[in-house]
Amino acid sequence: QVQLVESGGGLVQAGGSLRLSCAASGRSFSRDAMGWFRQAPGKEREFVAAIGWSESSTDYTGAVKGRFTISRDNAKNAVYLQMNSLKPEDTAVYYCAARRGYYGTSPNEEAYDYWGQGTQVTVSS
């Protein structure tokens, strides 16, 4: 059974940092582009960051560029999201997703085949 399991969410003050992890199981994700999305209360899910097969291929939404860093460890079948200088507007449920068999990134959630259950990130002001 293919699974993506996020962890690392929590409550943090504005200006703080969190590192989200996404552990994949059931198959190798080394040949999948991976992404992070988030959904704030009352809003639609939105793209945050994505990484291709190569760590040199990354993409970020403008709101997090320079503050968040996506990375992957294919040996551990895992992807990470380092979040620094957090703001209250970063509060959301964060989801990990995998784009099966694709080298490149995509900001469109329809391009992703597997999804995790999400982890809550709350940033207090």
N, C-alpha and C positions, 0 to 999 in steps of 0.2 A: 504494500500500500504506500503510495507516494504521499509524503507529508512535509509540510514546511511549518516549523514551530518557532515563533518569535519569543524573545525574552529580553529583559533589560529595561523595560519601561518602569515608570514610577513617578513620584512627585519631586520636583526640583524647583528651586527659586530661579527667578529670572537672572540670566547671566551665567547660570550653571551649565553643567555638561552631563550627558548620558551617552552610553554606548549600547545600541540595540544589536542583538544577534539574531540570526535566522539559521536554524539548523535544519538541513534537508535530509530526508531519508527515503528509502524505497527505490532509489535509482541515483546514478551519478548526475550532478548538475553542472559538471565542469564544461559541458558544451551547451549550456543554456545562458542566455543573458538574464540577469537578475535585476529586480527593481524593488524600490520601496515606495509605497503610497500611504496617504493618511486621510482620515475622515474626521473632521471636527463636528461637534454637535450641530445638527440642523443644516449641515452642508454636504455637498456631494464629495465623494472620494476624489482625491487629487494626486497627481504625480509629485514625487519628492526627488528621487534620484534613481539612476540605473547604471549598471556596469555590464560591459560585454565580456567575452571570453578573456580578453586581455584587460588587465587593470588600467592600461593606458586609455581605454575607451570608457569614458564616464560622461554622464549628463546629469544636470541638476536644474530644478526649477529656480527661477530668479530669486525667489524669496529666501532660499537657503544657501545660495552660492556664496562660498567664502566662509560659511559657518559649519556646514555639514560635509562629511567625507564618507563616501561609500567605498568599501573594499571587499575582497573575497579571499577565501582560503580553500582552494579546490581539494587539497589533501584532506581537509576536514569537512568538505561538502557544506561550507558555511559562507554566509555573507553578513557584513556588518554595516552599521550606520553610526559613525561617530558624530554626535551633535554637540556643538559648542555654542556659547553665547546665546543660550536658549531664551526665547521670548514667550510671553503669554499666548501670543497668536500661534505658537507651535503646538499648543495643546490639541491633542487628537488621538485617535486610535491609529497606530502605525501597522501597516500590513507589508509583509514580504511576498514577492511574487516571482515566478520563474517563467521565462519565455523559451519553451522547449525547442532545442535544436537551432536557435538563432544566435548568430555571432553578435549582432548589433543591438543597441539599446532602442527602446521606444517609450515615449511618454504616455502612450495610450493603453489604458487598462485592458481593452479588448485584445491586445496583442499578447497577453500573458495567459498561460494555461493552468498554472498551479498557484494557489493562494494559501497563506497561513490564516490563522484565526485572529490575529491582531494582538497588539500589546498597547496598553494605555500609557500615554505620556501626558503629564499634567505639569504646566509651568505656572507657578504663582508669581504674582507681581509684588 
